Amino acid sequence: MKYARHPWALLIIACAAAAWAQAPAASTSPSVGQILDRQIGGVESEFVPAAEAMPEDKYNFAPTSGEFKGVRTYAQQIKHVAAVNYVVFAAIAGEKPPADTGGESGPDSVKTKAEIIKYLKDSFAYAHKVAAGITKESTTDMVQSPFGSNKVSKLGLAAIGISHPFDHYGQMVVYLRMNGIIPPASRAQ
């Protein structure tokens, strides 16, 4: 009868029990596909705004002074990343890329800023679609590498697909800053 002296204690216990009974079941861990999808979304959320930040009249910009001889233009950086997105994720899916990749350079027919941005966004949409299908069981399935005669795991190839755009993002940041543009991810919020 200790609780009779403190009726509020019974009320607290009753409320806690009711809340616990109504609480949703503990959330399940995300699937491998969901984890990869989030990682793709992370690189996409940095890369696409950077691609959009450069004015169209500067899309053919490439540095010329210093050690920049023969580097890709801004547009070529973006098209290359999009093409490799298609190549990598098509290999994971075990299919041909659903878009022209021009090797790893992107199609010659994609020229304007609007066309390049669409090609880029479509490549990320394809990456999301393929990544969503990767399961815990299939992460170590071996697939043909699009970059040689060896076989690689689906998870290993997906890691390349996620990390590769960041290589070029770094280059794009330099190009933007050389043109007096602060990259969107560096702007004050």
C-alpha positions as CSV (number, residue, x, y, z in Angstrom):
1,M,0.0,0.0,0.0
2,K,2.9,2.3,-0.4
3,Y,1.3,3.7,-3.6
4,A,-1.8,4.7,-1.6
5,R,0.2,7.4,0.0
6,H,1.3,8.7,-3.4
7,P,-1.6,8.3,-5.8
8,W,0.3,10.3,-8.5
9,A,2.9,7.5,-8.6
10,L,0.2,5.1,-9.8
11,L,-0.9,7.6,-12.3
12,I,2.6,8.0,-13.7
13,I,3.0,4.2,-13.9
14,A,-0.3,3.8,-15.6
15,C,0.5,6.6,-18.2
16,A,3.9,5.1,-18.8
17,A,2.4,1.7,-19.4
18,A,-0.2,3.1,-21.7
19,A,2.4,5.0,-23.7
20,W,4.6,2.0,-24.0
21,A,1.7,-0.1,-25.2
22,Q,0.9,2.4,-27.9
23,A,4.5,3.1,-28.9
24,P,5.3,1.9,-32.4
25,A,7.5,-1.1,-32.6
26,A,11.2,-0.4,-32.7
27,S,12.1,0.8,-36.1
28,T,13.9,-1.8,-38.2
29,S,17.4,-1.2,-39.5
30,P,17.6,0.3,-42.9
31,S,18.3,-2.1,-45.8
32,V,21.5,-2.0,-47.7
33,G,19.7,-0.5,-50.7
34,Q,18.3,2.3,-48.4
35,I,21.8,3.0,-47.0
36,L,23.3,3.2,-50.5
37,D,20.4,5.3,-51.7
38,R,21.1,7.9,-48.9
39,Q,24.7,8.0,-49.8
40,I,23.9,8.6,-53.5
41,G,21.5,11.3,-52.3
42,G,24.3,12.9,-50.3
43,V,26.7,13.2,-53.3
44,E,23.9,14.2,-55.5
45,S,22.8,17.0,-53.1
46,E,26.3,18.6,-53.4
47,F,27.1,17.8,-57.1
48,V,23.9,18.9,-58.8
49,P,23.7,22.3,-57.2
50,A,27.4,22.8,-58.1
51,A,26.6,21.9,-61.7
52,E,23.7,24.3,-61.8
53,A,25.8,27.1,-60.2
54,M,28.0,27.8,-63.2
55,P,26.4,30.2,-65.8
56,E,25.9,28.6,-69.2
57,D,28.3,30.9,-70.8
58,K,31.1,29.5,-68.6
59,Y,30.3,25.8,-69.1
60,N,33.2,25.5,-71.5
61,F,35.6,27.0,-69.0
62,A,38.8,25.1,-68.2
63,P,41.8,26.6,-66.4
64,T,44.7,27.3,-68.6
65,S,47.4,28.7,-66.3
66,G,49.5,26.5,-64.1
67,E,49.2,22.7,-64.3
68,F,45.8,22.5,-66.0
69,K,46.9,21.6,-69.6
70,G,44.4,19.3,-71.1
71,V,41.9,19.2,-68.2
72,R,38.2,18.7,-68.8
73,T,35.9,21.7,-69.2
74,Y,33.2,22.3,-66.6
75,A,30.7,20.7,-68.9
76,Q,32.9,17.8,-69.6
77,Q,33.4,17.2,-65.8
78,I,29.6,17.0,-65.4
79,K,29.0,14.8,-68.4
80,H,31.8,12.4,-67.4
81,V,30.3,12.0,-63.9
82,A,26.9,11.3,-65.4
83,A,28.3,8.8,-67.9
84,V,30.2,7.0,-65.2
85,N,27.1,6.9,-63.0
86,Y,25.3,5.1,-65.9
87,V,28.3,2.7,-66.5
88,V,28.8,1.8,-62.9
89,F,25.2,1.2,-61.9
90,A,24.4,-0.6,-65.2
91,A,27.2,-3.0,-64.3
92,I,25.7,-3.6,-60.9
93,A,22.3,-4.2,-62.5
94,G,23.9,-6.6,-65.1
95,E,22.6,-4.6,-68.0
96,K,23.7,-2.1,-70.6
97,P,23.6,1.6,-69.6
98,P,20.1,3.0,-70.4
99,A,21.6,6.1,-72.0
100,D,24.5,6.9,-74.3
101,T,27.7,7.3,-72.3
102,G,30.1,8.2,-75.0
103,G,32.6,5.9,-73.4
104,E,33.0,7.8,-70.1
105,S,32.7,11.3,-71.7
106,G,29.0,11.5,-72.2
107,P,27.2,11.8,-75.5
108,D,28.4,14.5,-78.0
109,S,24.7,15.3,-78.6
110,V,24.3,16.7,-75.0
111,K,25.6,20.2,-75.3
112,T,23.5,22.9,-73.6
113,K,23.5,23.5,-69.9
114,A,19.9,22.3,-69.7
115,E,20.7,19.1,-71.6
116,I,23.8,18.4,-69.4
117,I,21.8,19.0,-66.2
118,K,19.0,16.7,-67.3
119,Y,21.6,14.0,-68.3
120,L,23.2,14.4,-64.9
121,K,19.9,14.2,-62.9
122,D,18.7,11.2,-65.0
123,S,22.0,9.4,-64.2
124,F,21.5,9.9,-60.5
125,A,17.8,8.7,-60.8
126,Y,19.2,5.6,-62.4
127,A,21.8,5.2,-59.7
128,H,19.0,5.4,-57.0
129,K,16.9,2.8,-58.8
130,V,19.7,0.3,-59.1
131,A,21.0,0.9,-55.6
132,A,17.6,0.3,-54.1
133,G,17.7,-3.2,-55.5
134,I,21.0,-4.2,-53.7
135,T,20.2,-6.4,-50.8
136,K,22.3,-7.6,-47.9
137,E,22.5,-11.0,-49.6
138,S,23.6,-9.5,-53.0
139,T,26.3,-7.1,-51.7
140,T,29.0,-9.6,-52.3
141,D,27.7,-10.9,-55.6
142,M,30.4,-10.6,-58.2
143,V,29.7,-8.6,-61.4
144,Q,31.8,-7.7,-64.4
145,S,33.8,-4.5,-63.8
146,P,33.1,-1.9,-66.5
147,F,36.8,-0.8,-66.0
148,G,38.6,-4.0,-66.8
149,S,38.4,-7.8,-67.2
150,N,38.1,-8.5,-63.5
151,K,35.0,-9.1,-61.4
152,V,34.0,-6.9,-58.5
153,S,31.4,-7.0,-55.8
154,K,28.2,-5.1,-56.2
155,L,28.9,-3.2,-53.0
156,G,32.4,-2.4,-54.1
157,L,31.2,-1.0,-57.4
158,A,28.5,1.0,-55.6
159,A,31.2,2.5,-53.4
160,I,33.0,3.6,-56.6
161,G,29.8,5.1,-57.9
162,I,29.3,7.1,-54.7
163,S,32.9,8.3,-54.3
164,H,33.7,9.1,-58.0
165,P,31.5,12.2,-58.2
166,F,33.3,13.7,-55.2
167,D,36.6,13.6,-57.1
168,H,35.1,15.8,-59.8
169,Y,33.2,17.9,-57.4
170,G,36.5,19.1,-55.9
171,Q,37.6,20.1,-59.4
172,M,34.3,21.9,-60.0
173,V,34.7,23.8,-56.8
174,V,38.0,25.1,-58.1
175,Y,36.5,26.1,-61.5
176,L,33.6,27.9,-59.7
177,R,35.9,29.8,-57.5
178,M,38.2,30.8,-60.4
179,N,35.1,32.3,-61.9
180,G,34.1,34.2,-58.8
181,I,31.3,31.8,-57.8
182,I,31.0,30.5,-54.3
183,P,29.9,26.8,-54.5
184,P,26.4,26.4,-53.2
185,A,27.5,24.1,-50.3
186,S,29.9,26.8,-49.1
187,R,27.4,29.6,-49.1
188,A,26.0,30.9,-45.8
189,Q,22.7,29.4,-45.0
